[in-house]
Every structure is written in C-alpha cells, then in structure tokens.
Amino acid sequence: MRRNTVVSVTALTFATALGLAACSTGGTGTAAGDSTGSSGGQAATVFKVAFNQQPNHPQFRALDAMGERIKERTDGAYDLEIYPNETLGAQKETIELVQSGAVEFSVVASPLMENFNPDFVVFNLPFTFDSQDHQRETTNDPDIVSELYSSLDDQDLHVLAAFHGGVRSMYNGEKPIETPADLEGMKVRVIESDTNIEMIRLMGGTGTPMGMGEVYGALQSGVIDAAENNELTYANVKHAEVAPYFSYTRHLMLPDYLITNPAVMDGLPDDVRAIFEEELAAAVEEEGDLWKTEIEVAKEMATEAGAQFNEVDEEAFAEVIRPLTESKLDNDVIREIHEKVRAAAG
C-alpha cells in the first residue's frame, strides 16, 4: 500500500527537529513542501501516523482511506502517512514521540493511557460493552468522553477518537483453556497497565507486559506461555503457529485510541480542522464495518495455520474478574462515565 513506509532512526530524528521547529513558528506537522498544496502532487504537510499492526488491519485501511479523502478535500495540502508494524516503535514509545512532536498521530491500546490518567481505566474493565456498536457509540460520544479525552492536554496528549479493537480472548501453545484453573502458572502477555496485570492474576495467570513485536518470539521460546488478543490480530501476526489453542474467554473489548499532540489540531486552519474531524468520524464508522467482515476471514486463516478454537465457561471467568471492576469504580468521574456507558447498552 502507498503508506507502508519504513524510516530510519536518523530520518526520525530529523523529523523531530522539523516538528519542533514548526511548533516554534506556530506551524504543525512535518513540512514536505510549501503550505499552498501546489508542490506538484506532493502534499504540503504530511502527518505521520504510528501503527503497530499490518496494512490489512481495519484500522490501517480506514485511516489510509481517511488520508486520501483529506488530501482530496484540501487540494493536496494535507495527507497522512501511516507507518505499520511498529516501524516507529512499540505503542508505548510512540506516545512519547507524539508528546515530543516527532510523530503527529499514533494508534494506541486504551490500557496504555491509564499510565497518564488512571480514569482511563473506565473503558478497560471487563464486560463493559455489550457489543461492538455499543462500544463505538459510547467511546465517541462527546457527552461521555470529552472531559476524559481532553484530560491529558497539559501532558501534550489528546485522544481524538476511539476505534474498535476487537474482543480479546486467551491463546496458548499447551492446551485449550476452559476455566480459570487452566491458566494457573501461565505467564500471559498483556498490554502494560496495572489493571491488565491484576485481571490476569484474578484469572489464574501471571501478567507479563510486552510490546506486540516481541510476542511471537516470546511464545516460541517459552518466555511467556500465553497471550490474549482478538482473532484478527492473532491471525495477522501468525501467533497461531506458536500458540494454536484459542479459547473464547471474551474478557475484554478494548478501544484503540487515535492520539495526537493538541498543538497539531490547534495549528490547523478552521476549515481544515473541520475536514479532519468529519473524515475521522467517517473512518471510525468504516473501521467498524471492516471488522465485521474480517473476523471470519481471520478465523479461517488461523485455522489453516493450525489454530483450534474452543468455548469456555464464561460465567466462571466473569465471576473471578468481577472484583476488579468493583475495585476500579473508585471515584465520581469513573462511576459517572461507567453509568452512562451501561445506560446506553441494549
């Protein structure tokens, strides 16, 4: 795909310098030409988007199409360049790049935002959302999320939108998981957050934070015994080859956030900012539709690679995890958001 780009550390360092220079003069983004958009087909401003999965992922495809529409609607003045497969680093690292101005946007898993504001835990709790549509609507409803998503502006971070990140289940290379007892003694890769580590402990295992790019080798070598993710990621990164037992615990439905430095959007002309916001809303909807068609394709691909899918005692897992949700609803902000999300279910 046209945005499947690889950059060197040297190039990224140079981009950082350009970004800082742009901020110092009131500009945004990485300049690639003059600001009129008349540079012979090359967009004047190309925003970098860090992404940790493959180009066939629904989020990549939706953002790629968003970039095309923005370029068209701004007469070539603005475009997005999406860097897949952790080209710009693991998600934790790309958050820092967004803060520094080296990268304009990054897609990151929601638990990582707890490290900046613990209130983000509200969307990371087990069994919070009843469906994909319920998640998309509530995590993009300004009445529910506007204050939360703006809460990190003073840390040079802002959440622009929430994408569907799939329904997470457990997989390993030893046996089907059917009850929490089957996870006893297993080291399970998780996204780095205290909430995820505690969740795995309650489920019977030991949570081990790790970037996505390290998981295949860790499963293969026995550094970890299991991981948890959705079927699409499981198939795309070929984890079925080293962890063929996929067990439908369905314990989490995490959103993935598109984050930016507030200076990026604040520096856009009003009409261009409106275009970005309109096209981002369209991308969120498109990504949701793509998920619904891609899950079965992913399951077929994983099965061909040796995966075996099994159902579990979902109530047993829900019962052991329940204390986590109760303990995390510990302030008025979290409780109010959680109540609004649950009220919107149905």
Secondary structure as UniProt FT lines:
FT   TURN            2..3
FT   HELIX           9..24
FT   TURN            25..26
FT   STRAND          30..31
FT   TURN            35..36
FT   TURN            40..41
FT   STRAND          45..50
FT   TURN            55..56
FT   HELIX           58..73
FT   TURN            74..76
FT   STRAND          78..83
FT   TURN            85..88
FT   HELIX           91..100
FT   STRAND          105..109
FT   HELIX           110..115
FT   HELIX           118..123
FT   TURN            126..127
FT   HELIX           132..139
FT   HELIX           142..150
FT   TURN            151..152
FT   HELIX           153..155
FT   STRAND          158..164
FT   STRAND          168..172
FT   HELIX           180..183
FT   TURN            184..185
FT   STRAND          187..190
FT   HELIX           194..203
FT   STRAND          206..209
FT   HELIX           212..221
FT   STRAND          226..229
FT   HELIX           231..236
FT   TURN            237..238
FT   HELIX           239..241
FT   STRAND          245..252
FT   STRAND          255..260
FT   HELIX           262..266
FT   HELIX           270..304
FT   TURN            305..306
FT   STRAND          308..311
FT   HELIX           314..328
FT   HELIX           332..343
//
